[in-house]
Amino acid sequence: MAVTKEDAVKKARADLATRLGVSEHEIEAGEIEETEFPDLALGAPVEDEMSGQMMTKGWRIRLRAKGGEHEYRANKDQVRLYNYEGDNYRI
């Protein structure tokens, strides 16, 4: 089932709330922009992951909470957390 931009933002918000131990209401939506990523892993591969090297359209989702900004990357197939405490995560 394809992920819409709205679905991706909801998944990102729920994931970040869980990671930070806060309510989803404490998470502010920042900039959400359409962009192209350099590969099928949206430029955010998880450890030991191989991905196709083709430009992939998607969304960069920035959320703010607890004084920090966090970046999620998504397309119609997946949502990923980018560079959270030095690692990437597929949600």
Disulfide bonds with the S-S distance in Angstrom:
none
